[in-house]
Amino acid sequence: MKCFLFEHRARRTGYDGWALRLKGWDAPIAWTVCTTREEARELRRERGNLLHDTEIVKVRISVEAIGQ
């Protein structure tokens, strides 16, 4: 995610991304947002003890650049 913000400098203000959501919940878990579905799969595998009952969902990533 950090590389995404530095390498993809475009005029678009929103990007498609992926996140994990607990089954039965309406909103995804904010800290699980990834830029690719594969990253979300890896996160679920790595954190299986915390994220055992989750599903991968598509999310919208909004980017706001503040600076000079």
Buried (B, 14 or more C-beta within 10 A) or exposed (E): EEEBEEEEEEEEEEBEBBBBBBEEEEEBBEEBBBBEEEBBBEBBEEEEEEBEEBBBBEBEBEEEEEEE
